[in-house]
Amino acid sequence: MVQAHEIVVNPENEWRLKSTPPANWQKGVRREDSKKYFMISCDTHLNPPVTLFRDRLDAKWHDLLPRVEKRENGERYVVMPGARPERLIDFQFEGEDLLRSRAGGDTMSAPGSGAVGLQRIADQEMDGVEGEVIFPNGPALFMWSSTDTDFVSAQCAVWNDWAWEICGPYVDRCSPAAAICTADIEGAVREVQRVAKKGFRLLTLPCKPIWGAHDVSHINYNLPVFDPLWAAIQDADLTITYHVATGKDPRAARGNGGAIINYVVHALAPTIEPIVSMCSSGVFERFPKLRVATIEADAGWVPWMMHKMDEAYRKHHFWVRPKLKQLPSEYYRSNCFASFGEDDTAMRLVEPLGLEDNFMWANDYPHHEGSWPHSAEAIERTFGEGLKETTRAKLLGLNAAKAFRFPIPERYRD
């Protein structure tokens, strides 16, 4: 049996341990709780081998793959065609920060354990998590970073095959997202059909269909040209996800505050666009069974977005096409989800605005901005005592089970 990683809490992370278990909860979120909520993390990451794409792609693509260059001053940069070089900053991680930088790697099993014990399952069980939705990490984050459609499609196919090799035997616990190249709609339809046959339950589409700077001539998700893709996804009963920082270079700012600007404005905020595109353009009228989720962008912005979509529909009625059977916000309620981590704003708004069926919790394993391995404390701090018992159960696992077709273990079906 594989043991969970040993956690050494360095002083900089001691704040993560601060929490008081709410007195009015009927169930808990800690592994040892006799009565516990069913918990699914809707955002985790799997890091493939550094050489995965070079090893599996045709040699004709090798020159387009990202590479690391060392400059005369000793600094290292990630370089690839069509993107600004990104400087690699070396940190001396300590304690659990060091563990997070290494966890979630390409091997699911601990050395010598074979296929019996999965390291990440042991890590997640320690965190109280019974299931996880898994997204690309490391070199796989660059899959969409090219205007060469054939190259992007080839990388997506490599990730999809490898991710299923690793996760397929454990899909009821570890459900990977299949990557889709949306710049080639015909090719995307074929890949959707291929991964559906493998057993994938969800897809990850880039927030922007075509890589690069804004160009009004580029296709976008509001246009009927995507209908064949929506039809294929609906027919296969797969869930669409839009993960932050996909579809364009999220490193648009430089200098003072650049790390914050890039994270908030150029990585998180663009996740709103594909949701507004689909809710406002009639996609869910034509394909009412589609399920769509934003990932790692939190959820406090959702009520603002819903209000502004409806306001624009009403006040700009003379410009708006097509005319919808319902307000855009109603399509969000019926078809869309948002994952969140430690989002106090979302918790304050979820019940007053009736969004209990739309929000889903995630620990973002193993990223530093996530809550692993102290998710219990983070949940207790964030959820507090104000929510209904049924709302907590939905946010922590039941909504994810519905969105991503996870089976609910017998002990949680009450």
Buried (B, 14 or more C-beta within 10 A) or exposed (E): EBEBBEBEBEEEBEEBEEBEEBEEBEBBBBBEBEEBBBBBBBBBBBBBBEEBBBEBBEEEBEEBBBEEEEEEEEEBBBEBEEBEEBEEEEEEBEBBBBBBEEBBBBEBBBEEBEEEBBBBBBBBBBBBBBBBBBBBBBBBBBBBBBEBBBBBBBBBBBBBBBBBEBBBEBBEBBBBBBBBBBBBBEBBBBBBEBBBEBEBBBBBBBBBBBBBEEEEEBBBBBEEEBEBBBBBBBEBEBBBBBBBBBBBBBBBBEEEEEEEBBBEEBBBBBBBBBBBBBBBBBBBEEBEEBBBBBBBBBBBBBBEBBEBBBEBBEEEEEEBEEEBEBBBBBBBBBBBBBBBBBBBBBBBBBEEBEBBBBBBBBBBBBBEEBBBBBBBBBBBBBBBEEBEEEBBBBBBBBBBBBBBBBEBEEEBEE
